[in-house]
Amino acid sequence: MRLGLASSGLVLGLAGVIGYFAVVLAVPALVPFVRNHAAPNWLLVAAGLGLSLLAVRRAAPGAWMPRVLLGLNASLAALFAAFLYVMLSVPAASGPAIGAAAPDFALVDQSGKTTRLADFRGSPLLLVFYRGHW
């Protein structure tokens, strides 16, 4: 029974991690949302860790298998956290200070004419940058 709890805990932890990647690979349009809001996956991982801990608490003093499964489950959760919050983290980028003048730049418009930011000094200007899709 206690080994069943520990095994179920590991299966729940695996379901949380594998479910994350299944959604990311199956529905690429949701990747930013899923990456930033992996709460359902973490709930499965946490439930799995809870079952594994319960199995260890209920295990006989000499039983080692529930502890091994708890260790595997905890390692899996740690690797998942490292992947989400260390490997996928975007490093902080420095930028201009708030209120500082934008550096001058030149771009070619749709008619082939070069336009500089300095050409608009003193008049209101709205710049919209599109990231593109690649």
C-alpha positions as CSV (number, residue, x, y, z in Angstrom):
1,M,0.0,0.0,0.0
2,R,2.7,2.5,0.9
3,L,4.7,1.6,-2.2
4,G,1.5,2.3,-4.1
5,L,1.3,5.8,-2.6
6,A,4.9,6.5,-3.4
7,S,4.5,5.2,-7.0
8,S,1.3,7.2,-7.4
9,G,3.2,10.3,-6.2
10,L,5.9,9.7,-8.8
11,V,3.3,9.2,-11.5
12,L,1.6,12.4,-10.6
13,G,4.9,14.3,-10.6
14,L,5.7,12.8,-14.0
15,A,2.2,13.7,-15.3
16,G,2.8,17.4,-14.2
17,V,6.2,17.6,-16.0
18,I,5.2,15.6,-19.1
19,G,1.9,17.5,-19.3
20,Y,3.8,20.8,-19.5
21,F,5.8,19.7,-22.4
22,A,2.8,18.0,-24.1
23,V,0.9,21.4,-24.0
24,V,4.0,23.4,-25.1
25,L,4.6,21.1,-28.1
26,A,1.0,20.5,-29.1
27,V,-0.2,24.1,-28.9
28,P,2.7,26.4,-29.7
29,A,0.5,29.5,-29.7
30,L,0.0,29.0,-25.9
31,V,3.8,28.7,-25.1
32,P,4.2,32.1,-23.5
33,F,1.0,31.7,-21.5
34,V,1.9,28.2,-20.4
35,R,5.5,29.1,-19.6
36,N,4.4,32.0,-17.4
37,H,1.4,30.2,-15.8
38,A,2.4,26.6,-15.2
39,A,0.3,26.4,-12.1
40,P,-1.8,23.4,-13.1
41,N,1.5,21.5,-13.7
42,W,2.9,22.6,-10.4
43,L,-0.3,21.4,-8.7
44,L,0.2,17.9,-10.1
45,V,3.9,18.0,-9.1
46,A,3.0,19.2,-5.6
47,A,0.3,16.5,-5.2
48,G,2.8,13.9,-6.3
49,L,5.3,15.1,-3.7
50,G,2.6,15.1,-1.1
51,L,1.7,11.5,-1.8
52,S,5.4,10.5,-1.8
53,L,5.9,12.2,1.6
54,L,2.8,10.5,3.0
55,A,4.2,7.2,1.8
56,V,7.5,7.8,3.6
57,R,5.7,8.8,6.8
58,R,3.6,5.7,6.7
59,A,6.4,3.3,5.7
60,A,7.9,0.8,8.1
61,P,11.2,1.9,9.7
62,G,13.3,-0.3,7.4
63,A,11.5,0.4,4.1
64,W,13.8,2.2,1.7
65,M,11.8,2.1,-1.6
66,P,9.3,4.9,-0.6
67,R,12.3,7.1,0.2
68,V,13.9,6.3,-3.1
69,L,10.7,7.2,-5.0
70,L,10.4,10.4,-2.9
71,G,14.0,11.3,-3.9
72,L,13.2,10.7,-7.6
73,N,10.1,12.8,-7.3
74,A,11.9,15.6,-5.6
75,S,14.7,15.5,-8.1
76,L,12.2,15.6,-10.9
77,A,10.5,18.6,-9.4
78,A,13.9,20.4,-8.9
79,L,14.9,19.7,-12.5
80,F,11.5,21.0,-13.7
81,A,11.9,24.2,-11.6
82,A,15.5,24.7,-12.9
83,F,14.3,24.3,-16.5
84,L,11.4,26.8,-16.0
85,Y,13.0,29.4,-13.9
86,V,16.7,29.2,-14.6
87,M,17.2,27.9,-18.2
88,L,14.2,29.9,-19.6
89,S,14.8,33.1,-17.7
90,V,15.6,36.1,-19.7
91,P,18.6,38.1,-18.4
92,A,18.0,41.7,-17.3
93,A,18.9,44.1,-20.0
94,S,20.0,47.7,-19.3
95,G,18.3,50.4,-21.2
96,P,18.1,54.2,-21.2
97,A,17.1,55.9,-18.1
98,I,13.4,57.0,-17.9
99,G,13.1,60.5,-19.3
100,A,16.4,60.3,-21.2
101,A,16.3,61.4,-24.9
102,A,16.2,58.5,-27.4
103,P,19.4,58.0,-29.4
104,D,19.1,59.1,-32.9
105,F,18.6,56.5,-35.6
106,A,17.7,56.4,-39.3
107,L,15.3,54.0,-41.0
108,V,14.1,53.7,-44.6
109,D,10.4,54.2,-45.0
110,Q,8.1,52.3,-47.4
111,S,8.9,54.8,-50.3
112,G,12.6,54.3,-49.9
113,K,13.3,57.7,-48.2
114,T,15.6,57.7,-45.2
115,T,13.9,59.2,-42.1
116,R,15.8,60.1,-39.0
117,L,14.5,60.5,-35.5
118,A,16.1,63.9,-35.3
119,D,13.7,65.1,-38.1
120,F,10.9,64.9,-35.5
121,R,12.5,66.7,-32.6
122,G,10.2,69.2,-31.0
123,S,7.0,67.6,-32.3
124,P,4.9,64.7,-30.9
125,L,5.9,61.3,-32.3
126,L,4.6,57.8,-31.6
127,L,7.0,55.0,-32.5
128,V,5.6,51.5,-32.9
129,F,8.1,48.6,-33.2
130,Y,6.9,45.2,-34.4
131,R,8.9,42.3,-33.4
132,G,8.1,40.4,-36.5
133,H,7.5,36.7,-36.8
134,W,10.4,34.4,-37.4
